[in-house]
Amino acid sequence: MNENILVFIRVLCILLVVFGSLYNLFAAEEYAKKKLRIIPKIVRYIAYAIGIVCSGYVVNLIVNDFPIN
């Protein structure tokens, strides 16, 4: 029973990180299109890639903190 709760928390945390990251990328791109036209696209895409890598790192931390035996 306790293991099922940990699995649920793990999956919920991963989903929150993934969907939060996707929404953040969407919101950042929409804002950049309207307000930050001076910043080149390549710089914005590098920043987005860094955000994706950080989200992957957080997912990795979640997976390692809630191991399934």
N, C-alpha and C positions, 0 to 999 in steps of 0.2 A: 504494500500500500504506500509506504513512504517513498519507495523508488518511483512509483507512478507519478507522485506529486513532483519529485525532482525532474523527471522527464518532461512533465507539463511545463514547469517553470523554465526549463532549458529551452524548449521549443518556443515558448512565448517570448522569452528574451531575444532569441535569434530573430524571430519574426519582427519584433519591435525595432531592432537594430536595422534590419534589411529595409523594411518599409519606411522607417524614419530617414534612412540614408537616401532612398529613392526620392522621397518627397523633398528632402533638402536639396538634392541635385536639381529637381524640377523647379523649385522656387528660386534657386540661385540663377539658373539659366533664364528664367522669365525676368527676373530683376535685372540681370546683366543686359538682356536685349533692350530693355527700356531705358536704363539709367547709366550703364557703363559701356557705352559704345566705343570709348577711347581705348579700352583694354583689348588687346588682340585676342582672337579666339583661341590661339594656341596656348596662351598663358592661362586663360580660363579653363581650358580642357586639362592642362597639367594640374591645376588646382583641384578639379573634379577627380582626377585620377588619384591624387593624394588622399582625398576624402574617401574614395572607394577602398584604397589600401588600409586606411585607418579603420574603416568599418569591418573589413576582413579581419584585422587584428583583434578588434573587440569580439567578433564572433568566435575567433580562436580562443580568446580568454574565457568566454562563456563555456565553450565546449570542454576546456581543460578544468574549469572549476566545478562543473557538474558531470563528472564521469559516470557512464552507465556501466555497471558491473555485470 
